[in-house]
Amino acid sequence: MKDNLRISNRELVLTALFTTLTIIGAFIRIPLPYVSITIQNAFVFMAGLLLRKKMAALSQLLYIVIGLLGIPIFSEGGGLAYIFKPTFGYLLGFIAAAYLIGLLAENREIDFKNTVLISLSGIGVIYLFGVPYLYLVLKIVMGVEIAFPEAIKTGMIAFLPGDFLKALFVAAIAPRLSRNLKQG
């Protein structure tokens, strides 16, 4: 049990790396109304697959804390006011998704099929946090007249094909990265 609490220098570096990759992923985007397309969730999947679950979640928590401190690393800036942006729920979903992916990847072979299935569970968690948050912020904070089914279309349905492609991309490279990390 005590070994499970130890954090190696390597894990610290990888955690910081995935925080940094998530930041970079925010700037590779296609702006759309309310929710931009980014590649961030691909890095969330990778963090969960390649780090222990707590370290994967920590990488995403650090990303959010840095952004909330005012450093403009989110796709539309930063600062505490960002919690009132419609997309903030997706960012919260990153933490839960990274943890869940890490949990599901434990004691499993990181192969193409497992990686796709595990990544899809992460997509589900991100939307579980993101879509209701989007709906509530649009309706309550911004005063937009929107029904929940419309929020699902706006904040999820349109993004599913791209997210599936990101899961396939991660599944194509994660097995090799996992082997390389285990070999040192």
TORGU-344107 format. One record per atom (N, C-alpha, C): residue in three letters; x negated, y negated, z. Coordinates in steps of 0.1 Angstrom, whole numbers, padded with zeros to 4 digits, always signed. Atoms other than C-alpha are relative to their C-alpha. Layout:
BEGIN
ALAXYZ...
END
This chain:
BEGIN
MET-0008+0012+0000MET+0000+0000+0000MET-0009-0013+0000LYS+0009+0012-0001LYS-0028-0024+0009LYS-0006-0003-0014ASP+0006+0002+0014ASP-0044-0019-0026ASP+0010-0007-0009ASN-0010+0006+0008ASN-0011-0030-0041ASN+0000-0015+0002LEU+0000+0014-0003LEU-0015-0064-0024LEU-0013-0007-0005ARG+0012+0006+0005ARG-0050-0070-0037ARG+0002-0005-0014ILE+0000+0006+0013ILE-0054-0093-0067ILE-0014-0001-0004SER+0014+0001+0006SER-0085-0089-0088SER-0002-0013-0007ASN+0003+0012+0008ASN-0103-0117-0105ASN+0006+0001-0014ARG-0005-0003+0014ARG-0093-0101-0138ARG+0015-0003+0000GLU-0014+0002+0000GLU-0056-0102-0128GLU+0003-0015+0001LEU-0002+0015-0001LEU-0059-0139-0118LEU-0002-0007-0013VAL+0003+0006+0013VAL-0075-0147-0151VAL+0011+0003-0010LEU-0011-0004+0010LEU-0048-0128-0171LEU+0013-0007+0004THR-0012+0007-0004THR-0020-0144-0150THR-0001-0015-0006ALA+0002+0014+0005ALA-0035-0179-0159ALA+0001+0000-0015LEU+0000-0001+0015LEU-0039-0168-0195LEU+0015+0001-0005PHE-0014-0001+0005PHE-0002-0158-0198PHE+0008-0013+0004THR-0006+0013-0003THR+0008-0191-0181THR-0003-0010-0012THR+0005+0009+0011THR-0013-0209-0207THR+0007+0003-0014LEU-0006-0004+0013LEU+0001-0189-0236LEU+0015-0004+0000THR-0014+0005+0000THR+0037-0197-0225THR+0000-0015-0002ILE+0001+0014+0002ILE+0027-0233-0224ILE-0002-0003-0015ILE+0003+0002+0015ILE+0013-0231-0260ILE+0013+0004-0008GLY-0012-0004+0006GLY+0044-0212-0270GLY+0011-0010-0001ALA-0010+0010-0001ALA+0066-0241-0260ALA-0002-0010-0011PHE+0003+0010+0010PHE+0049-0263-0286PHE+0000+0005-0014ILE-0002-0007+0013ILE+0053-0238-0314ILE+0015+0002-0001ARG-0014+0000-0001ARG+0089-0246-0320ARG+0007-0006-0012ILE-0009+0005+0010ILE+0118-0253-0344ILE+0011-0007+0008PRO-0010+0007-0008PRO+0139-0280-0328PRO+0014+0002-0005LEU-0014-0001+0003LEU+0177-0274-0328LEU+0008-0007+0011PRO-0008+0006-0011PRO+0205-0290-0309PRO+0001+0009+0012TYR-0001-0006-0014TYR+0205-0280-0272TYR-0012+0010+0002VAL+0010-0010-0003VAL+0180-0250-0276VAL-0009+0001-0012SER+0010-0002+0011SER+0148-0249-0297SER-0004+0014-0001ILE+0006-0013+0002ILE+0133-0218-0312ILE-0015-0002+0003THR+0015+0000-0003THR+0099-0211-0296THR-0004+0014+0000ILE+0006-0014-0001ILE+0076-0181-0293ILE-0003+0003+0014GLN+0003-0003-0014GLN+0075-0183-0255GLN+0004+0014+0005ASN-0004-0013-0005ASN+0095-0152-0249ASN-0009+0011-0004ALA+0010-0011+0004ALA+0069-0131-0268ALA-0011+0001+0011PHE+0010+0000-0010PHE+0044-0142-0242PHE+0005+0005+0014VAL-0007-0005-0012VAL+0069-0134-0214VAL+0000+0015-0001PHE+0000-0014+0001PHE+0072-0099-0228PHE-0014+0006+0002MET+0014-0005-0001MET+0034-0095-0231MET-0004+0000+0015ALA+0004+0001-0014ALA+0029-0107-0195ALA+0006+0012+0008GLY-0006-0011-0007GLY+0054-0081-0182GLY-0006+0013-0004LEU+0006-0013+0005LEU+0038-0053-0203LEU-0014+0002+0005LEU+0014-0002-0002LEU+0002-0060-0195LEU-0004-0004+0015LEU+0003+0003-0014LEU+0003-0073-0159LEU+0009+0008+0010ARG-0010-0006-0010ARG+0018-0059-0127ARG+0012-0009+0001LYS-0013+0007+0001LYS+0054-0070-0123LYS-0001-0014+0008LYS+0001+0012-0008LYS+0046-0096-0095LYS-0009-0010-0007MET+0009+0009+0007MET+0017-0111-0115MET+0007-0005-0012ALA-0007+0005+0012ALA+0038-0113-0146ALA+0010-0011+0003ALA-0010+0010-0005ALA+0066-0131-0127ALA-0008-0013+0004LEU+0008+0012-0005LEU+0039-0154-0111LEU-0005-0008-0012SER+0004+0007+0012SER+0026-0163-0146SER+0011-0010-0005GLN-0011+0009+0005GLN+0060-0177-0155GLN+0005-0010+0011LEU-0003+0009-0011LEU+0067-0192-0121LEU-0010-0012+0000LEU+0010+0011+0001LEU+0034-0212-0124LEU+0003-0009-0012TYR-0004+0009+0012TYR+0045-0224-0159TYR+0011-0010+0004ILE-0011+0008-0004ILE+0077-0237-0144ILE-0004-0011+0011VAL+0004+0009-0011VAL+0061-0253-0113VAL-0009-0011-0007ILE+0008+0010+0007ILE+0035-0271-0135ILE+0009-0010-0008GLY-0009+0008+0007GLY+0062-0284-0157GLY+0009-0009+0009LEU-0008+0007-0009LEU+0084-0295-0128LEU-0008-0011+0007LEU+0009+0010-0006LEU+0054-0314-0114LEU-0002-0012-0009GLY+0000+0011+0008GLY+0057-0337-0143GLY-0009+0001-0012ILE+0008-0002+0012ILE+0032-0323-0168ILE+0009+0004-0012PRO-0009-0003+0011PRO+0050-0323-0202PRO-0003+0013-0008ILE+0003-0013+0007ILE+0046-0286-0210ILE+0012+0008-0004PHE-0012-0006+0005PHE+0082-0277-0216PHE+0002-0004-0014SER-0002+0003+0014SER+0095-0278-0251SER+0005-0014-0002GLU-0005+0014+0001GLU+0111-0312-0244GLU-0005-0009+0012GLY+0006+0009-0011GLY+0088-0327-0217GLY-0003+0008+0013GLY+0003-0006-0013GLY+0085-0320-0180GLY+0006-0009+0011GLY-0005+0008-0012GLY+0094-0334-0145GLY+0012+0007+0006LEU-0011-0006-0008LEU+0120-0326-0119LEU+0013-0001-0007ALA-0013+0002+0007ALA+0148-0340-0141ALA+0003+0011-0010TYR-0002-0010+0010TYR+0142-0311-0165TYR+0010+0011+0005ILE-0010-0010-0005ILE+0164-0289-0142ILE+0014-0004-0005PHE-0013+0004+0006PHE+0193-0309-0158PHE+0001+0002-0015LYS+0000-0003+0014LYS+0183-0299-0193LYS+0008+0013-0003PRO-0007-0012+0003PRO+0205-0272-0209PRO-0009+0012-0001THR+0009-0011+0002THR+0175-0250-0216THR-0007+0005+0013PHE+0007-0004-0012PHE+0162-0248-0180PHE+0003+0014+0005GLY-0004-0014-0004GLY+0181-0216-0173GLY-0008+0011-0007TYR+0009-0010+0008TYR+0161-0198-0200TYR-0013+0001+0007LEU+0013+0000-0007LEU+0129-0208-0182LEU+0001+0008+0013LEU-0002-0008-0012LEU+0143-0194-0150LEU+0001+0015-0003GLY-0001-0014+0005GLY+0151-0162-0169GLY-0014+0005-0004PHE+0014-0005+0003PHE+0114-0160-0179PHE-0006+0007+0012ILE+0005-0006-0012ILE+0105-0152-0143ILE+0006+0014+0002ALA-0007-0013-0003ALA+0131-0125-0139ALA-0003+0010-0011ALA+0003-0009+0011ALA+0124-0111-0174ALA-0014+0006+0001ALA+0013-0004-0001ALA+0087-0109-0168ALA-0001+0011+0011TYR+0000-0010-0011TYR+0093-0091-0135TYR+0007+0013-0004LEU-0007-0012+0005LEU+0118-0067-0150LEU-0008+0008-0010ILE+0008-0007+0010ILE+0096-0059-0179ILE-0012+0007+0006GLY+0011-0007-0007GLY+0067-0052-0156GLY+0005+0012+0008LEU-0005-0011-0007LEU+0089-0030-0135LEU+0003+0012-0009LEU-0003-0011+0010LEU+0101-0010-0165LEU-0012+0006-0006ALA+0013-0004+0006ALA+0066-0008-0179ALA-0008+0009+0009GLU+0008-0008-0009GLU+0052+0007-0147GLU+0002+0015-0003ASN+0000-0015+0002ASN+0043+0044-0151ASN+0006+0004-0013ARG-0005-0004+0013ARG+0054+0044-0187ARG-0012-0003-0010GLU+0010+0003+0011GLU+0032+0046-0218GLU+0005-0012-0008ILE-0003+0012+0008ILE+0030+0013-0236ILE-0002+0004-0015ASP+0000-0004+0015ASP+0039+0026-0271ASP+0010-0009-0007PHE-0009+0008+0007PHE+0059+0010-0298PHE+0015+0001+0004LYS-0014-0002-0004LYS+0093+0025-0289LYS+0003-0006+0014ASN-0002+0005-0013ASN+0090+0018-0252ASN-0001-0015+0001THR+0002+0015+0000THR+0078-0017-0258THR+0012-0007-0006VAL-0012+0007+0006VAL+0107-0026-0281VAL+0012+0001+0010LEU-0011-0001-0009LEU+0132-0012-0256LEU-0001-0008+0013ILE+0003+0008-0012ILE+0116-0028-0226ILE+0001-0015-0003SER-0001+0014+0004SER+0113-0062-0244SER+0015-0004-0002LEU-0014+0003+0002LEU+0150-0060-0254LEU+0007-0002+0014SER-0006+0002-0013SER+0159-0057-0217SER-0004-0014+0005GLY+0004+0014-0004GLY+0138-0089-0211GLY+0008-0010-0007ILE-0008+0010+0007ILE+0157-0107-0238ILE+0014-0001+0007GLY-0013+0000-0006GLY+0190-0097-0221GLY-0001-0008+0013VAL+0002+0007-0013VAL+0177-0111-0187VAL-0001-0015-0003ILE+0002+0015+0003ILE+0166-0144-0203ILE+0014-0006-0004TYR-0013+0005+0003TYR+0201-0148-0218TYR+0010+0000+0011LEU-0009-0001-0012LEU+0218-0137-0186LEU-0002-0013+0009PHE+0002+0013-0008PHE+0202-0168-0169PHE+0003-0012-0009GLY-0001+0012+0008GLY+0201-0191-0199GLY+0013-0004-0005VAL-0013+0004+0006VAL+0235-0190-0214VAL+0010-0006+0010PRO-0009+0007-0009PRO+0256-0197-0183PRO-0006-0014+0005TYR+0006+0012-0004TYR+0231-0224-0173TYR+0002-0011-0011LEU-0003+0009+0012LEU+0234-0240-0208LEU+0014-0005+0001TYR-0015+0004+0000TYR+0272-0239-0205TYR+0003-0010+0011LEU-0003+0009-0012LEU+0273-0255-0170LEU-0006-0013-0002VAL+0006+0013+0002VAL+0248-0282-0179VAL+0007-0008-0011LEU-0007+0007+0010LEU+0265-0291-0211LEU+0014-0005+0004LYS-0014+0004-0004LYS+0300-0291-0196LYS+0000-0010+0012ILE+0000+0008-0012ILE+0293-0306-0161ILE-0009-0012+0000VAL+0010+0011-0001VAL+0262-0327-0164VAL+0001-0009-0012MET+0000+0008+0012MET+0264-0338-0200MET+0014-0004-0005GLY-0013+0003+0003GLY+0302-0338-0203GLY+0004+0004-0014VAL-0004-0005+0013VAL+0303-0319-0236VAL+0012+0010+0001GLU-0012-0009+0000GLU+0336-0302-0243GLU-0004+0013-0008ILE+0004-0012+0006ILE+0325-0266-0249ILE+0006+0012+0008ALA-0006-0012-0007ALA+0341-0232-0242ALA-0012+0010+0001PHE+0011-0009-0003PHE+0319-0204-0229PHE-0003+0009-0013PRO+0004-0008+0013PRO+0322-0183-0262PRO-0008-0009-0009GLU+0008+0009+0008GLU+0308-0214-0280GLU-0014-0001+0005ALA+0013+0000-0006ALA+0279-0215-0255ALA-0007+0013-0004ILE+0007-0012+0004ILE+0272-0179-0263ILE-0005+0000-0014LYS+0004+0001+0014LYS+0271-0186-0300LYS-0012-0010-0001THR+0010+0010+0001THR+0250-0217-0295THR-0013+0004+0006GLY+0012-0003-0008GLY+0226-0203-0269GLY-0005+0014-0001MET+0005-0013+0001MET+0223-0167-0278MET+0001+0006-0014ILE-0002-0008+0013ILE+0238-0152-0310ILE-0009-0005-0011ALA+0008+0006+0011ALA+0219-0176-0333ALA-0015+0004+0002PHE+0014-0002-0003PHE+0186-0166-0316PHE-0003+0015+0001LEU+0003-0014-0001LEU+0190-0128-0314LEU-0009+0006-0011PRO+0009-0006+0010PRO+0175-0119-0348PRO-0015-0004+0002GLY+0013+0004-0002GLY+0144-0140-0341GLY-0006+0007+0013ASP+0005-0007-0012ASP+0141-0125-0306ASP-0003+0014-0002PHE+0003-0014+0004PHE+0143-0090-0320PHE-0013+0001-0008LEU+0013+0000+0007LEU+0115-0099-0344LEU-0012-0002+0009LYS+0011+0003-0010LYS+0094-0112-0315LYS-0003+0013+0008ALA+0002-0013-0007ALA+0100-0079-0297ALA-0007+0010-0009LEU+0007-0008+0010LEU+0089-0060-0328LEU-0015-0003-0001PHE+0013+0005+0000PHE+0058-0081-0330PHE-0008+0004+0012VAL+0007-0003-0012VAL+0049-0076-0294VAL-0002+0015+0001ALA+0002-0015+0000ALA+0055-0038-0298ALA-0011+0004-0009ALA+0010-0003+0010ALA+0031-0038-0327ALA-0014-0002+0006ILE+0014+0003-0006ILE+0002-0053-0306ILE-0002+0004+0014ALA+0002-0003-0014ALA+0009-0045-0270ALA-0007+0014+0003PRO+0007-0013-0003PRO-0001-0008-0271PRO-0016-0001-0001ARG+0015+0002+0002ARG-0036-0017-0284ARG-0006-0009+0011LEU+0005+0009-0011LEU-0040-0046-0259LEU+0000+0007+0013SER-0001-0008-0012SER-0029-0023-0231SER-0012+0009+0001ARG+0012-0009+0000ARG-0055+0003-0240ARG-0013-0007+0002ASN+0012+0007-0001ASN-0082-0023-0244ASN-0002-0006+0015LEU+0001+0005-0013LEU-0074-0038-0210LEU-0003+0011+0010LYS+0003-0011-0009LYS-0074-0004-0193LYS-0015+0005-0001GLN+0014-0004+0002GLN-0108+0003-0208GLN-0010-0010+0005GLY+0009+0010-0006GLY-0122-0029-0195GLY-0007-0008-0011
END
